[in-house]
């Protein structure tokens, strides 16, 4: 799903026009980015959580020349799905967990 499609769905579900929906989507994403930049964790219960993880410097390789290059340390965003979302995406795993609980 692209941002335009998300804006269209928000507009359809809320009754807002597309310009207002685009502002809501933009504001929501900006809030997440600003929180991550501030070093905070963003947790959306039932959906998942966003956080930043540090990546240490490492030695990489230029694929064209096979020359070794130093890749600097950086911070990368990380998303972890919440349990309800994970179970909706993988219903067979949720059923297996329910069966294991009943058996024990």
TASULSUL-V509118 format. One record per backbone hydrogen bond with DSSP energy under -0.5 kcal/mol. CO is the residue of the C=O (numbers start at 1). NH is the residue of the N-H. E is the energy in kcal/mol with one decimal. If there is no record, write none. Layout:
co;nh;e
CO;NH;E
CO;NH;E
//
This chain:
co;nh;e
2;6;-2.2
3;7;-2.7
4;8;-2.1
5;9;-2.1
6;10;-2.5
7;11;-2.5
8;12;-2.2
9;13;-2.4
10;14;-2.3
11;15;-1.9
17;21;-2.5
18;22;-2.5
19;23;-1.8
20;24;-2.1
21;25;-2.6
22;26;-2.5
23;27;-2.5
24;28;-2.6
25;29;-2.4
26;30;-2.4
27;31;-2.4
28;32;-1.7
29;33;-2.4
30;34;-2.8
31;35;-2.0
32;36;-2.3
33;37;-2.6
34;38;-1.6
35;40;-2.6
36;39;-1.4
41;43;-0.6
42;44;-0.5
42;50;-3.1
43;45;-0.7
44;47;-2.7
44;48;-2.2
47;82;-2.4
48;44;-3.1
49;80;-2.5
50;42;-2.4
51;78;-3.0
53;76;-2.8
55;74;-1.9
58;60;-0.6
58;71;-3.3
60;69;-2.2
61;63;-0.5
62;66;-2.6
67;62;-2.9
69;60;-3.5
69;71;-0.6
70;72;-0.6
71;58;-2.2
74;55;-3.4
76;53;-2.9
78;51;-2.2
80;49;-2.5
82;86;-2.6
83;87;-2.6
84;88;-1.9
85;89;-2.1
86;90;-1.5
90;93;-1.0
90;94;-1.4
91;95;-2.2
92;96;-1.8
93;97;-2.0
94;98;-2.1
95;99;-2.3
96;100;-2.0
97;101;-2.0
98;102;-2.0
99;103;-2.1
100;104;-1.3
//
